Amino acid sequence: MNKQVEIDNIKYEIIKNNRDGFVLEDFKNKLTDYFYEFDYVVGDWAYGKLRLKGFYDDKNPKANKINKYSNLDKYLEENCAFGCKYFVAKKNK
């Protein structure tokens, strides 16, 4: 079963946790209200630091070419270190 977390009254389900990339305290410290509108928040590790990026569900009217969830693999391949630790948090509605 996937891990459930709640941050600032928003519930997330950790649906991917590649190489144990999810660290709750780091996610809490890095997550800001900017990310609250996104359907997914992806966290990846580079040089020992957590980076976050928001993605929308493909059916969300706010979704565009660079932030559709269906483009996650492309983002990981082109914008993240090869084989990096990462996680995907899906916002529960």
PyMOL Python script that loads the backbone (N, CA, C, O; Angstrom):
from pymol import cmd

cmd.read_pdbstr("""\
ATOM      1  N   MET A   1       0.841  -1.194   0.000  1.00  0.00           N
ATOM      2  CA  MET A   1       0.000   0.000   0.000  1.00  0.00           C
ATOM      3  C   MET A   1       0.881   1.251   0.000  1.00  0.00           C
ATOM      4  O   MET A   1       1.951   1.261   0.609  1.00  0.00           O
ATOM      5  N   ASN A   2       0.435   2.290  -0.676  1.00  0.00           N
ATOM      6  CA  ASN A   2       1.190   3.532  -0.761  1.00  0.00           C
ATOM      7  C   ASN A   2       1.066   4.337   0.530  1.00  0.00           C
ATOM      8  O   ASN A   2       0.079   4.226   1.257  1.00  0.00           O
ATOM      9  N   LYS A   3       2.067   5.131   0.793  1.00  0.00           N
ATOM     10  CA  LYS A   3       2.121   5.941   2.015  1.00  0.00           C
ATOM     11  C   LYS A   3       1.246   7.188   1.864  1.00  0.00           C
ATOM     12  O   LYS A   3       1.257   7.838   0.819  1.00  0.00           O
ATOM     13  N   GLN A   4       0.496   7.512   2.904  1.00  0.00           N
ATOM     14  CA  GLN A   4      -0.336   8.705   2.951  1.00  0.00           C
ATOM     15  C   GLN A   4       0.313   9.717   3.894  1.00  0.00           C
ATOM     16  O   GLN A   4       0.749   9.360   4.988  1.00  0.00           O
ATOM     17  N   VAL A   5       0.376  10.977   3.466  1.00  0.00           N
ATOM     18  CA  VAL A   5       0.907  12.039   4.316  1.00  0.00           C
ATOM     19  C   VAL A   5      -0.024  13.245   4.223  1.00  0.00           C
ATOM     20  O   VAL A   5      -0.739  13.419   3.237  1.00  0.00           O
ATOM     21  N   GLU A   6      -0.003  14.066   5.258  1.00  0.00           N
ATOM     22  CA  GLU A   6      -0.799  15.292   5.253  1.00  0.00           C
ATOM     23  C   GLU A   6       0.104  16.458   5.625  1.00  0.00           C
ATOM     24  O   GLU A   6       0.796  16.434   6.643  1.00  0.00           O
ATOM     25  N   ILE A   7       0.081  17.488   4.768  1.00  0.00           N
ATOM     26  CA  ILE A   7       0.876  18.682   4.997  1.00  0.00           C
ATOM     27  C   ILE A   7      -0.022  19.884   4.774  1.00  0.00           C
ATOM     28  O   ILE A   7      -0.624  20.020   3.709  1.00  0.00           O
ATOM     29  N   ASP A   8      -0.120  20.753   5.763  1.00  0.00           N
ATOM     30  CA  ASP A   8      -0.958  21.950   5.683  1.00  0.00           C
ATOM     31  C   ASP A   8      -2.384  21.619   5.235  1.00  0.00           C
ATOM     32  O   ASP A   8      -2.944  22.287   4.366  1.00  0.00           O
ATOM     33  N   ASN A   9      -2.951  20.596   5.832  1.00  0.00           N
ATOM     34  CA  ASN A   9      -4.328  20.151   5.565  1.00  0.00           C
ATOM     35  C   ASN A   9      -4.545  19.644   4.144  1.00  0.00           C
ATOM     36  O   ASN A   9      -5.687  19.550   3.694  1.00  0.00           O
ATOM     37  N   ILE A  10      -3.485  19.320   3.441  1.00  0.00           N
ATOM     38  CA  ILE A  10      -3.580  18.707   2.109  1.00  0.00           C
ATOM     39  C   ILE A  10      -3.023  17.301   2.222  1.00  0.00           C
ATOM     40  O   ILE A  10      -1.912  17.087   2.708  1.00  0.00           O
ATOM     41  N   LYS A  11      -3.826  16.345   1.760  1.00  0.00           N
ATOM     42  CA  LYS A  11      -3.407  14.949   1.833  1.00  0.00           C
ATOM     43  C   LYS A  11      -2.771  14.529   0.520  1.00  0.00           C
ATOM     44  O   LYS A  11      -3.279  14.822  -0.562  1.00  0.00           O
ATOM     45  N   TYR A  12      -1.647  13.836   0.642  1.00  0.00           N
ATOM     46  CA  TYR A  12      -0.911  13.317  -0.500  1.00  0.00           C
ATOM     47  C   TYR A  12      -0.725  11.821  -0.324  1.00  0.00           C
ATOM     48  O   TYR A  12      -0.620  11.307   0.790  1.00  0.00           O
ATOM     49  N   GLU A  13      -0.688  11.142  -1.456  1.00  0.00           N
ATOM     50  CA  GLU A  13      -0.349   9.733  -1.482  1.00  0.00           C
ATOM     51  C   GLU A  13       0.978   9.605  -2.236  1.00  0.00           C
ATOM     52  O   GLU A  13       1.107  10.097  -3.357  1.00  0.00           O
ATOM     53  N   ILE A  14       1.936   8.960  -1.635  1.00  0.00           N
ATOM     54  CA  ILE A  14       3.224   8.750  -2.285  1.00  0.00           C
ATOM     55  C   ILE A  14       3.057   7.533  -3.191  1.00  0.00           C
ATOM     56  O   ILE A  14       3.033   6.393  -2.727  1.00  0.00           O
ATOM     57  N   ILE A  15       2.939   7.799  -4.500  1.00  0.00           N
ATOM     58  CA  ILE A  15       2.636   6.716  -5.437  1.00  0.00           C
ATOM     59  C   ILE A  15       3.891   6.120  -6.071  1.00  0.00           C
ATOM     60  O   ILE A  15       3.836   5.021  -6.622  1.00  0.00           O
ATOM     61  N   LYS A  16       5.008   6.820  -6.003  1.00  0.00           N
ATOM     62  CA  LYS A  16       6.301   6.290  -6.446  1.00  0.00           C
ATOM     63  C   LYS A  16       7.347   6.754  -5.446  1.00  0.00           C
ATOM     64  O   LYS A  16       7.340   7.900  -4.999  1.00  0.00           O
ATOM     65  N   ASN A  17       8.243   5.844  -5.108  1.00  0.00           N
ATOM     66  CA  ASN A  17       9.319   6.177  -4.175  1.00  0.00           C
ATOM     67  C   ASN A  17      10.590   5.478  -4.661  1.00  0.00           C
ATOM     68  O   ASN A  17      11.032   4.486  -4.081  1.00  0.00           O
ATOM     69  N   ASN A  18      11.157   6.008  -5.721  1.00  0.00           N
ATOM     70  CA  ASN A  18      12.322   5.412  -6.365  1.00  0.00           C
ATOM     71  C   ASN A  18      13.574   5.589  -5.500  1.00  0.00           C
ATOM     72  O   ASN A  18      13.956   6.705  -5.148  1.00  0.00           O
ATOM     73  N   ARG A  19      14.189   4.472  -5.174  1.00  0.00           N
ATOM     74  CA  ARG A  19      15.434   4.463  -4.384  1.00  0.00           C
ATOM     75  C   ARG A  19      15.275   5.182  -3.045  1.00  0.00           C
ATOM     76  O   ARG A  19      16.204   5.830  -2.564  1.00  0.00           O
ATOM     77  N   ASP A  20      14.084   5.058  -2.450  1.00  0.00           N
ATOM     78  CA  ASP A  20      13.800   5.686  -1.148  1.00  0.00           C
ATOM     79  C   ASP A  20      14.021   7.191  -1.170  1.00  0.00           C
ATOM     80  O   ASP A  20      14.576   7.762  -0.231  1.00  0.00           O
ATOM     81  N   GLY A  21      13.581   7.827  -2.252  1.00  0.00           N
ATOM     82  CA  GLY A  21      13.748   9.270  -2.393  1.00  0.00           C
ATOM     83  C   GLY A  21      12.848  10.097  -1.491  1.00  0.00           C
ATOM     84  O   GLY A  21      13.126  11.272  -1.252  1.00  0.00           O
ATOM     85  N   PHE A  22      11.774   9.503  -0.985  1.00  0.00           N
ATOM     86  CA  PHE A  22      10.845  10.273  -0.146  1.00  0.00           C
ATOM     87  C   PHE A  22      11.342  10.335   1.287  1.00  0.00           C
ATOM     88  O   PHE A  22      11.547   9.313   1.941  1.00  0.00           O
ATOM     89  N   VAL A  23      11.532  11.567   1.760  1.00  0.00           N
ATOM     90  CA  VAL A  23      11.886  11.828   3.157  1.00  0.00           C
ATOM     91  C   VAL A  23      10.882  12.875   3.646  1.00  0.00           C
ATOM     92  O   VAL A  23      10.908  14.021   3.197  1.00  0.00           O
ATOM     93  N   LEU A  24      10.006  12.484   4.556  1.00  0.00           N
ATOM     94  CA  LEU A  24       8.892  13.334   4.976  1.00  0.00           C
ATOM     95  C   LEU A  24       9.343  14.714   5.436  1.00  0.00           C
ATOM     96  O   LEU A  24       8.783  15.717   4.995  1.00  0.00           O
ATOM     97  N   GLU A  25      10.326  14.787   6.296  1.00  0.00           N
ATOM     98  CA  GLU A  25      10.755  16.090   6.826  1.00  0.00           C
ATOM     99  C   GLU A  25      11.282  17.004   5.720  1.00  0.00           C
ATOM    100  O   GLU A  25      11.007  18.204   5.721  1.00  0.00           O
ATOM    101  N   ASP A  26      12.025  16.448   4.794  1.00  0.00           N
ATOM    102  CA  ASP A  26      12.546  17.261   3.688  1.00  0.00           C
ATOM    103  C   ASP A  26      11.412  17.746   2.794  1.00  0.00           C
ATOM    104  O   ASP A  26      11.424  18.890   2.339  1.00  0.00           O
ATOM    105  N   PHE A  27      10.431  16.878   2.541  1.00  0.00           N
ATOM    106  CA  PHE A  27       9.264  17.269   1.742  1.00  0.00           C
ATOM    107  C   PHE A  27       8.496  18.390   2.436  1.00  0.00           C
ATOM    108  O   PHE A  27       8.127  19.377   1.799  1.00  0.00           O
ATOM    109  N   LYS A  28       8.257  18.247   3.721  1.00  0.00           N
ATOM    110  CA  LYS A  28       7.549  19.289   4.485  1.00  0.00           C
ATOM    111  C   LYS A  28       8.291  20.618   4.430  1.00  0.00           C
ATOM    112  O   LYS A  28       7.676  21.670   4.258  1.00  0.00           O
ATOM    113  N   ASN A  29       9.599  20.571   4.575  1.00  0.00           N
ATOM    114  CA  ASN A  29      10.404  21.795   4.595  1.00  0.00           C
ATOM    115  C   ASN A  29      10.469  22.481   3.241  1.00  0.00           C
ATOM    116  O   ASN A  29      10.591  23.704   3.170  1.00  0.00           O
ATOM    117  N   LYS A  30      10.391  21.715   2.178  1.00  0.00           N
ATOM    118  CA  LYS A  30      10.549  22.260   0.828  1.00  0.00           C
ATOM    119  C   LYS A  30       9.218  22.680   0.197  1.00  0.00           C
ATOM    120  O   LYS A  30       9.187  23.593  -0.628  1.00  0.00           O
ATOM    121  N   LEU A  31       8.130  22.023   0.576  1.00  0.00           N
ATOM    122  CA  LEU A  31       6.819  22.285  -0.016  1.00  0.00           C
ATOM    123  C   LEU A  31       6.307  23.664   0.406  1.00  0.00           C
ATOM    124  O   LEU A  31       6.265  23.989   1.593  1.00  0.00           O
ATOM    125  N   THR A  32       5.920  24.466  -0.586  1.00  0.00           N
ATOM    126  CA  THR A  32       5.340  25.781  -0.309  1.00  0.00           C
ATOM    127  C   THR A  32       3.948  25.841  -0.928  1.00  0.00           C
ATOM    128  O   THR A  32       3.533  24.926  -1.640  1.00  0.00           O
ATOM    129  N   ASP A  33       3.243  26.916  -0.651  1.00  0.00           N
ATOM    130  CA  ASP A  33       1.881  27.053  -1.184  1.00  0.00           C
ATOM    131  C   ASP A  33       1.856  27.117  -2.711  1.00  0.00           C
ATOM    132  O   ASP A  33       0.805  26.890  -3.310  1.00  0.00           O
ATOM    133  N   TYR A  34       2.961  27.414  -3.342  1.00  0.00           N
ATOM    134  CA  TYR A  34       3.048  27.401  -4.801  1.00  0.00           C
ATOM    135  C   TYR A  34       2.607  26.047  -5.366  1.00  0.00           C
ATOM    136  O   TYR A  34       1.966  25.992  -6.415  1.00  0.00           O
ATOM    137  N   PHE A  35       2.943  24.977  -4.682  1.00  0.00           N
ATOM    138  CA  PHE A  35       2.675  23.624  -5.174  1.00  0.00           C
ATOM    139  C   PHE A  35       1.274  23.124  -4.854  1.00  0.00           C
ATOM    140  O   PHE A  35       0.878  22.070  -5.352  1.00  0.00           O
ATOM    141  N   TYR A  36       0.515  23.841  -4.043  1.00  0.00           N
ATOM    142  CA  TYR A  36      -0.787  23.353  -3.597  1.00  0.00           C
ATOM    143  C   TYR A  36      -1.781  23.133  -4.729  1.00  0.00           C
ATOM    144  O   TYR A  36      -2.652  22.271  -4.615  1.00  0.00           O
ATOM    145  N   GLU A  37      -1.674  23.884  -5.807  1.00  0.00           N
ATOM    146  CA  GLU A  37      -2.643  23.761  -6.896  1.00  0.00           C
ATOM    147  C   GLU A  37      -2.368  22.561  -7.806  1.00  0.00           C
ATOM    148  O   GLU A  37      -3.260  22.141  -8.543  1.00  0.00           O
ATOM    149  N   PHE A  38      -1.170  22.008  -7.772  1.00  0.00           N
ATOM    150  CA  PHE A  38      -0.813  20.912  -8.667  1.00  0.00           C
ATOM    151  C   PHE A  38      -1.418  19.590  -8.197  1.00  0.00           C
ATOM    152  O   PHE A  38      -1.609  19.370  -7.001  1.00  0.00           O
ATOM    153  N   ASP A  39      -1.713  18.719  -9.156  1.00  0.00           N
ATOM    154  CA  ASP A  39      -2.259  17.401  -8.854  1.00  0.00           C
ATOM    155  C   ASP A  39      -1.176  16.444  -8.358  1.00  0.00           C
ATOM    156  O   ASP A  39      -1.458  15.514  -7.603  1.00  0.00           O
ATOM    157  N   TYR A  40       0.055  16.679  -8.786  1.00  0.00           N
ATOM    158  CA  TYR A  40       1.207  15.847  -8.402  1.00  0.00           C
ATOM    159  C   TYR A  40       2.382  16.755  -8.063  1.00  0.00           C
ATOM    160  O   TYR A  40       2.564  17.811  -8.670  1.00  0.00           O
ATOM    161  N   VAL A  41       3.166  16.332  -7.096  1.00  0.00           N
ATOM    162  CA  VAL A  41       4.430  16.997  -6.802  1.00  0.00           C
ATOM    163  C   VAL A  41       5.513  15.924  -6.886  1.00  0.00           C
ATOM    164  O   VAL A  41       5.441  14.888  -6.226  1.00  0.00           O
ATOM    165  N   VAL A  42       6.514  16.201  -7.712  1.00  0.00           N
ATOM    166  CA  VAL A  42       7.624  15.274  -7.894  1.00  0.00           C
ATOM    167  C   VAL A  42       8.844  15.867  -7.205  1.00  0.00           C
ATOM    168  O   VAL A  42       9.182  17.035  -7.397  1.00  0.00           O
ATOM    169  N   GLY A  43       9.485  15.050  -6.413  1.00  0.00           N
ATOM    170  CA  GLY A  43      10.706  15.463  -5.745  1.00  0.00           C
ATOM    171  C   GLY A  43      11.864  14.624  -6.226  1.00  0.00           C
ATOM    172  O   GLY A  43      11.778  13.396  -6.243  1.00  0.00           O
ATOM    173  N   ASP A  44      12.949  15.272  -6.619  1.00  0.00           N
ATOM    174  CA  ASP A  44      14.153  14.532  -7.022  1.00  0.00           C
ATOM    175  C   ASP A  44      15.353  15.128  -6.303  1.00  0.00           C
ATOM    176  O   ASP A  44      15.364  16.297  -5.918  1.00  0.00           O
ATOM    177  N   TRP A  45      16.347  14.294  -6.140  1.00  0.00           N
ATOM    178  CA  TRP A  45      17.542  14.681  -5.408  1.00  0.00           C
ATOM    179  C   TRP A  45      18.700  14.935  -6.360  1.00  0.00           C
ATOM    180  O   TRP A  45      19.014  14.105  -7.213  1.00  0.00           O
ATOM    181  N   ALA A  46      19.330  16.092  -6.202  1.00  0.00           N
ATOM    182  CA  ALA A  46      20.506  16.454  -6.991  1.00  0.00           C
ATOM    183  C   ALA A  46      21.516  17.110  -6.048  1.00  0.00           C
ATOM    184  O   ALA A  46      21.200  18.078  -5.356  1.00  0.00           O
ATOM    185  N   TYR A  47      22.711  16.578  -6.032  1.00  0.00           N
ATOM    186  CA  TYR A  47      23.789  17.121  -5.191  1.00  0.00           C
ATOM    187  C   TYR A  47      23.360  17.239  -3.730  1.00  0.00           C
ATOM    188  O   TYR A  47      23.699  18.207  -3.048  1.00  0.00           O
ATOM    189  N   GLY A  48      22.613  16.245  -3.261  1.00  0.00           N
ATOM    190  CA  GLY A  48      22.196  16.201  -1.866  1.00  0.00           C
ATOM    191  C   GLY A  48      21.064  17.133  -1.511  1.00  0.00           C
ATOM    192  O   GLY A  48      20.742  17.285  -0.332  1.00  0.00           O
ATOM    193  N   LYS A  49      20.444  17.765  -2.502  1.00  0.00           N
ATOM    194  CA  LYS A  49      19.343  18.694  -2.239  1.00  0.00           C
ATOM    195  C   LYS A  49      18.081  18.227  -2.950  1.00  0.00           C
ATOM    196  O   LYS A  49      18.125  17.714  -4.068  1.00  0.00           O
ATOM    197  N   LEU A  50      16.964  18.417  -2.276  1.00  0.00           N
ATOM    198  CA  LEU A  50      15.665  18.052  -2.831  1.00  0.00           C
ATOM    199  C   LEU A  50      15.147  19.171  -3.716  1.00  0.00           C
ATOM    200  O   LEU A  50      15.130  20.337  -3.323  1.00  0.00           O
ATOM    201  N   ARG A  51      14.719  18.793  -4.935  1.00  0.00           N
ATOM    202  CA  ARG A  51      14.078  19.733  -5.856  1.00  0.00           C
ATOM    203  C   ARG A  51      12.650  19.263  -6.062  1.00  0.00           C
ATOM    204  O   ARG A  51      12.394  18.062  -6.141  1.00  0.00           O
ATOM    205  N   LEU A  52      11.722  20.202  -6.149  1.00  0.00           N
ATOM    206  CA  LEU A  52      10.319  19.859  -6.380  1.00  0.00           C
ATOM    207  C   LEU A  52       9.839  20.442  -7.702  1.00  0.00           C
ATOM    208  O   LEU A  52      10.289  21.507  -8.125  1.00  0.00           O
ATOM    209  N   LYS A  53       8.926  19.733  -8.343  1.00  0.00           N
ATOM    210  CA  LYS A  53       8.270  20.210  -9.562  1.00  0.00           C
ATOM    211  C   LYS A  53       6.826  19.758  -9.512  1.00  0.00           C
ATOM    212  O   LYS A  53       6.530  18.625  -9.131  1.00  0.00           O
ATOM    213  N   GLY A  54       5.923  20.657  -9.903  1.00  0.00           N
ATOM    214  CA  GLY A  54       4.506  20.340  -9.928  1.00  0.00           C
ATOM    215  C   GLY A  54       4.064  19.867 -11.298  1.00  0.00           C
ATOM    216  O   GLY A  54       4.548  20.345 -12.324  1.00  0.00           O
ATOM    217  N   PHE A  55       3.138  18.925 -11.300  1.00  0.00           N
ATOM    218  CA  PHE A  55       2.532  18.408 -12.523  1.00  0.00           C
ATOM    219  C   PHE A  55       1.025  18.380 -12.356  1.00  0.00           C
ATOM    220  O   PHE A  55       0.509  18.205 -11.252  1.00  0.00           O
ATOM    221  N   TYR A  56       0.326  18.554 -13.473  1.00  0.00           N
ATOM    222  CA  TYR A  56      -1.133  18.447 -13.488  1.00  0.00           C
ATOM    223  C   TYR A  56      -1.541  17.131 -14.122  1.00  0.00           C
ATOM    224  O   TYR A  56      -0.840  16.590 -14.978  1.00  0.00           O
ATOM    225  N   ASP A  57      -2.687  16.624 -13.687  1.00  0.00           N
ATOM    226  CA  ASP A  57      -3.310  15.507 -14.372  1.00  0.00           C
ATOM    227  C   ASP A  57      -3.530  15.925 -15.825  1.00  0.00           C
ATOM    228  O   ASP A  57      -3.824  17.091 -16.090  1.00  0.00           O
ATOM    229  N   ASP A  58      -3.394  15.010 -16.752  1.00  0.00           N
ATOM    230  CA  ASP A  58      -3.515  15.344 -18.174  1.00  0.00           C
ATOM    231  C   ASP A  58      -4.871  15.963 -18.518  1.00  0.00           C
ATOM    232  O   ASP A  58      -4.970  16.730 -19.476  1.00  0.00           O
ATOM    233  N   LYS A  59      -5.905  15.644 -17.758  1.00  0.00           N
ATOM    234  CA  LYS A  59      -7.249  16.171 -18.033  1.00  0.00           C
ATOM    235  C   LYS A  59      -7.494  17.533 -17.384  1.00  0.00           C
ATOM    236  O   LYS A  59      -8.517  18.169 -17.639  1.00  0.00           O
ATOM    237  N   ASN A  60      -6.575  17.971 -16.561  1.00  0.00           N
ATOM    238  CA  ASN A  60      -6.715  19.267 -15.897  1.00  0.00           C
ATOM    239  C   ASN A  60      -6.561  20.379 -16.946  1.00  0.00           C
ATOM    240  O   ASN A  60      -5.606  20.359 -17.721  1.00  0.00           O
ATOM    241  N   PRO A  61      -7.491  21.351 -16.980  1.00  0.00           N
ATOM    242  CA  PRO A  61      -7.397  22.428 -17.975  1.00  0.00           C
ATOM    243  C   PRO A  61      -6.125  23.265 -17.856  1.00  0.00           C
ATOM    244  O   PRO A  61      -5.741  23.927 -18.820  1.00  0.00           O
ATOM    245  N   LYS A  62      -5.470  23.253 -16.711  1.00  0.00           N
ATOM    246  CA  LYS A  62      -4.235  24.013 -16.530  1.00  0.00           C
ATOM    247  C   LYS A  62      -3.010  23.292 -17.098  1.00  0.00           C
ATOM    248  O   LYS A  62      -1.931  23.876 -17.195  1.00  0.00           O
ATOM    249  N   ALA A  63      -3.179  22.030 -17.468  1.00  0.00           N
ATOM    250  CA  ALA A  63      -2.054  21.237 -17.964  1.00  0.00           C
ATOM    251  C   ALA A  63      -1.581  21.755 -19.313  1.00  0.00           C
ATOM    252  O   ALA A  63      -2.380  22.108 -20.179  1.00  0.00           O
ATOM    253  N   ASN A  64      -0.264  21.791 -19.469  1.00  0.00           N
ATOM    254  CA  ASN A  64       0.324  22.129 -20.767  1.00  0.00           C
ATOM    255  C   ASN A  64       1.461  21.152 -21.052  1.00  0.00           C
ATOM    256  O   ASN A  64       1.684  20.211 -20.290  1.00  0.00           O
ATOM    257  N   LYS A  65       2.161  21.372 -22.125  1.00  0.00           N
ATOM    258  CA  LYS A  65       3.177  20.425 -22.582  1.00  0.00           C
ATOM    259  C   LYS A  65       4.229  20.093 -21.518  1.00  0.00           C
ATOM    260  O   LYS A  65       4.659  18.944 -21.419  1.00  0.00           O
ATOM    261  N   ILE A  66       4.639  21.065 -20.736  1.00  0.00           N
ATOM    262  CA  ILE A  66       5.739  20.818 -19.795  1.00  0.00           C
ATOM    263  C   ILE A  66       5.302  20.350 -18.416  1.00  0.00           C
ATOM    264  O   ILE A  66       6.131  19.886 -17.633  1.00  0.00           O
ATOM    265  N   ASN A  67       4.006  20.464 -18.101  1.00  0.00           N
ATOM    266  CA  ASN A  67       3.603  20.072 -16.750  1.00  0.00           C
ATOM    267  C   ASN A  67       2.489  19.028 -16.716  1.00  0.00           C
ATOM    268  O   ASN A  67       1.802  18.888 -15.705  1.00  0.00           O
ATOM    269  N   LYS A  68       2.306  18.292 -17.820  1.00  0.00           N
ATOM    270  CA  LYS A  68       1.366  17.170 -17.829  1.00  0.00           C
ATOM    271  C   LYS A  68       2.034  15.968 -17.172  1.00  0.00           C
ATOM    272  O   LYS A  68       3.212  15.693 -17.395  1.00  0.00           O
ATOM    273  N   TYR A  69       1.267  15.267 -16.367  1.00  0.00           N
ATOM    274  CA  TYR A  69       1.814  14.104 -15.678  1.00  0.00           C
ATOM    275  C   TYR A  69       2.312  13.042 -16.655  1.00  0.00           C
ATOM    276  O   TYR A  69       3.254  12.313 -16.345  1.00  0.00           O
ATOM    277  N   SER A  70       1.697  12.947 -17.825  1.00  0.00           N
ATOM    278  CA  SER A  70       2.130  11.949 -18.806  1.00  0.00           C
ATOM    279  C   SER A  70       3.547  12.232 -19.313  1.00  0.00           C
ATOM    280  O   SER A  70       4.162  11.360 -19.928  1.00  0.00           O
ATOM    281  N   ASN A  71       4.070  13.422 -19.068  1.00  0.00           N
ATOM    282  CA  ASN A  71       5.436  13.770 -19.459  1.00  0.00           C
ATOM    283  C   ASN A  71       6.460  13.560 -18.339  1.00  0.00           C
ATOM    284  O   ASN A  71       7.606  13.994 -18.451  1.00  0.00           O
ATOM    285  N   LEU A  72       6.042  12.895 -17.263  1.00  0.00           N
ATOM    286  CA  LEU A  72       6.941  12.700 -16.122  1.00  0.00           C
ATOM    287  C   LEU A  72       8.221  11.969 -16.519  1.00  0.00           C
ATOM    288  O   LEU A  72       9.312  12.395 -16.142  1.00  0.00           O
ATOM    289  N   ASP A  73       8.106  10.890 -17.262  1.00  0.00           N
ATOM    290  CA  ASP A  73       9.310  10.135 -17.635  1.00  0.00           C
ATOM    291  C   ASP A  73      10.283  10.991 -18.436  1.00  0.00           C
ATOM    292  O   ASP A  73      11.496  10.908 -18.243  1.00  0.00           O
ATOM    293  N   LYS A  74       9.751  11.804 -19.326  1.00  0.00           N
ATOM    294  CA  LYS A  74      10.601  12.699 -20.118  1.00  0.00           C
ATOM    295  C   LYS A  74      11.308  13.703 -19.203  1.00  0.00           C
ATOM    296  O   LYS A  74      12.499  13.965 -19.369  1.00  0.00           O
ATOM    297  N   TYR A  75      10.570  14.266 -18.233  1.00  0.00           N
ATOM    298  CA  TYR A  75      11.163  15.200 -17.275  1.00  0.00           C
ATOM    299  C   TYR A  75      12.301  14.526 -16.503  1.00  0.00           C
ATOM    300  O   TYR A  75      13.387  15.089 -16.364  1.00  0.00           O
ATOM    301  N   LEU A  76      12.040  13.319 -16.006  1.00  0.00           N
ATOM    302  CA  LEU A  76      13.061  12.613 -15.231  1.00  0.00           C
ATOM    303  C   LEU A  76      14.301  12.325 -16.081  1.00  0.00           C
ATOM    304  O   LEU A  76      15.430  12.416 -15.599  1.00  0.00           O
ATOM    305  N   GLU A  77      14.081  11.985 -17.320  1.00  0.00           N
ATOM    306  CA  GLU A  77      15.199  11.661 -18.214  1.00  0.00           C
ATOM    307  C   GLU A  77      16.010  12.893 -18.607  1.00  0.00           C
ATOM    308  O   GLU A  77      17.239  12.838 -18.668  1.00  0.00           O
ATOM    309  N   GLU A  78      15.324  13.999 -18.873  1.00  0.00           N
ATOM    310  CA  GLU A  78      15.996  15.178 -19.413  1.00  0.00           C
ATOM    311  C   GLU A  78      16.425  16.202 -18.359  1.00  0.00           C
ATOM    312  O   GLU A  78      17.344  16.983 -18.604  1.00  0.00           O
ATOM    313  N   ASN A  79      15.784  16.212 -17.209  1.00  0.00           N
ATOM    314  CA  ASN A  79      16.036  17.271 -16.234  1.00  0.00           C
ATOM    315  C   ASN A  79      16.589  16.788 -14.900  1.00  0.00           C
ATOM    316  O   ASN A  79      16.878  17.596 -14.018  1.00  0.00           O
ATOM    317  N   CYS A  80      16.735  15.490 -14.751  1.00  0.00           N
ATOM    318  CA  CYS A  80      17.205  14.953 -13.477  1.00  0.00           C
ATOM    319  C   CYS A  80      18.479  14.138 -13.706  1.00  0.00           C
ATOM    320  O   CYS A  80      18.739  13.655 -14.809  1.00  0.00           O
ATOM    321  N   ALA A  81      19.252  14.000 -12.653  1.00  0.00           N
ATOM    322  CA  ALA A  81      20.474  13.203 -12.736  1.00  0.00           C
ATOM    323  C   ALA A  81      20.114  11.744 -13.020  1.00  0.00           C
ATOM    324  O   ALA A  81      19.126  11.229 -12.496  1.00  0.00           O
ATOM    325  N   PHE A  82      20.911  11.094 -13.840  1.00  0.00           N
ATOM    326  CA  PHE A  82      20.668   9.703 -14.191  1.00  0.00           C
ATOM    327  C   PHE A  82      20.611   8.836 -12.938  1.00  0.00           C
ATOM    328  O   PHE A  82      21.525   8.862 -12.113  1.00  0.00           O
ATOM    329  N   GLY A  83      19.535   8.073 -12.803  1.00  0.00           N
ATOM    330  CA  GLY A  83      19.393   7.161 -11.675  1.00  0.00           C
ATOM    331  C   GLY A  83      19.151   7.827 -10.341  1.00  0.00           C
ATOM    332  O   GLY A  83      19.358   7.212  -9.295  1.00  0.00           O
ATOM    333  N   CYS A  84      18.715   9.072 -10.359  1.00  0.00           N
ATOM    334  CA  CYS A  84      18.533   9.808  -9.101  1.00  0.00           C
ATOM    335  C   CYS A  84      17.413   9.209  -8.244  1.00  0.00           C
ATOM    336  O   CYS A  84      16.540   8.491  -8.732  1.00  0.00           O
ATOM    337  N   LYS A  85      17.473   9.525  -6.979  1.00  0.00           N
ATOM    338  CA  LYS A  85      16.374   9.193  -6.080  1.00  0.00           C
ATOM    339  C   LYS A  85      15.254  10.193  -6.360  1.00  0.00           C
ATOM    340  O   LYS A  85      15.512  11.383  -6.538  1.00  0.00           O
ATOM    341  N   TYR A  86      14.013   9.711  -6.399  1.00  0.00           N
ATOM    342  CA  TYR A  86      12.879  10.616  -6.585  1.00  0.00           C
ATOM    343  C   TYR A  86      11.610   9.999  -6.026  1.00  0.00           C
ATOM    344  O   TYR A  86      11.554   8.808  -5.720  1.00  0.00           O
ATOM    345  N   PHE A  87      10.598  10.837  -5.901  1.00  0.00           N
ATOM    346  CA  PHE A  87       9.280  10.357  -5.466  1.00  0.00           C
ATOM    347  C   PHE A  87       8.206  11.153  -6.185  1.00  0.00           C
ATOM    348  O   PHE A  87       8.451  12.240  -6.708  1.00  0.00           O
ATOM    349  N   VAL A  88       7.007  10.581  -6.195  1.00  0.00           N
ATOM    350  CA  VAL A  88       5.834  11.250  -6.755  1.00  0.00           C
ATOM    351  C   VAL A  88       4.757  11.258  -5.685  1.00  0.00           C
ATOM    352  O   VAL A  88       4.360  10.208  -5.180  1.00  0.00           O
ATOM    353  N   ALA A  89       4.284  12.459  -5.340  1.00  0.00           N
ATOM    354  CA  ALA A  89       3.205  12.630  -4.382  1.00  0.00           C
ATOM    355  C   ALA A  89       1.958  13.080  -5.135  1.00  0.00           C
ATOM    356  O   ALA A  89       1.975  14.107  -5.813  1.00  0.00           O
ATOM    357  N   LYS A  90       0.886  12.317  -5.015  1.00  0.00           N
ATOM    358  CA  LYS A  90      -0.374  12.639  -5.684  1.00  0.00           C
ATOM    359  C   LYS A  90      -1.319  13.268  -4.663  1.00  0.00           C
ATOM    360  O   LYS A  90      -1.571  12.704  -3.598  1.00  0.00           O
ATOM    361  N   LYS A  91      -1.830  14.437  -5.006  1.00  0.00           N
ATOM    362  CA  LYS A  91      -2.741  15.125  -4.103  1.00  0.00           C
ATOM    363  C   LYS A  91      -4.093  14.413  -4.107  1.00  0.00           C
ATOM    364  O   LYS A  91      -4.663  14.151  -5.166  1.00  0.00           O
ATOM    365  N   ASN A  92      -4.591  14.107  -2.929  1.00  0.00           N
ATOM    366  CA  ASN A  92      -5.923  13.505  -2.811  1.00  0.00           C
ATOM    367  C   ASN A  92      -6.954  14.595  -2.862  1.00  0.00           C
ATOM    368  O   ASN A  92      -6.810  15.635  -2.218  1.00  0.00           O
ATOM    369  N   LYS A  93      -8.002  14.357  -3.632  1.00  0.00           N
ATOM    370  CA  LYS A  93      -9.038  15.385  -3.782  1.00  0.00           C
ATOM    371  C   LYS A  93     -10.215  15.098  -2.916  1.00  0.00           C
ATOM    372  O   LYS A  93     -11.182  15.860  -2.916  1.00  0.00           O
TER     373      LYS A  93
END
""", "prot")
cmd.dss("prot")
cmd.show_as("cartoon", "prot")
cmd.util.cbc("prot")
cmd.orient("prot")
